[in-house]
Amino acid sequence: MPFRCEFRRMNDLNAYLNSDERAALAETKAWMGQEESRFKKVLGVTRKPIEYVYKKVPESVRESIASAILNVLTSVRDGTANLTSVNDVRLKVASVHGPLEAEHPFARVPIGQLDSVALKLIKSSKNACTAEGAATGVAGLPGIVVDVPALYALLFRMISQLSVVYGFDFQLEEERTHMLKLMEIGHQVDAEAKRAGMKEVQELQDMIRRNIPVVEVQRFAVQKGLQTLARHLGLALTQRKLAQTVVLVGGVIGAGVNRQLAGEVGEVAFHAYRRRQLIDRALLRKEGVLPWAATPTSAKKSFLPKPPSYD
């Protein structure tokens, strides 16, 4: 009875969270249970024309897109540290909280303060992806090949920044695998597929928490390899571009799709890292490693960036 065990476990951990932290955890749970997104509804309406147009996309273009994504996925595993300044992100957290303590610093920061920094970083990344998409989108579908390296560098930078905000070291091998999984889920437009992916992320996080060897973590997270993941992301990205073309003929295609994708990847990373941080701090308190905050700092409710209108 895995569900009942997880339910009892979460109830037990809730006892070690203050009211603000429990509210944040409930908000993330509600997000995971939400209905299909606006983009999914639009994609459903335009599914047939998209499938028709996609069949007309030359195989060489599809392979070029998948190859470009594969190169980015491979590069990020080896060069993630070059995308994000850990010190800069820590300074952003310190600017809203004050000096960070040496031991478990992020677990001592009120969750609302971490959320506020995370949401600002998501907004900044959305703006950067929008500008990048506007610059490359004029080339149409073939322009995706040019768009991909810059877009995915920005998306991975956003995920790695959020990992730092919530106290996780993205430079570790298992964390890079975790990032790839978040990227994959962020491309899903189907609510059920996204929920299933988030459950896999929770299992992956538990494996990392229990120090399961990284080889096993990698096997769990990317069972079919980076090449298959690249093809999946290439298909998802192409369909998004085609959907935007069908819906907004003559619009700023690259900018709109990139902004939407950055927002959805950002949402996934935000909720995944936030939930993970809350569970970790509850476990630290339960084990007596982290002292209980006598007077929890009240945090404002988080509001994620809204996706762009398709009207």
PyMOL commands that set and color helices and strands:
alter all, ss='L'
color gray80, all
select helices_A, chain A and resi 2-14+19-32+38-45+47-56+59-82+86-97+106-108+111-139+141-165+173-186+191-209+214-221+225-247+253-286
alter helices_A, ss='H'
color red, helices_A
deselect
rebuild
show_as cartoon
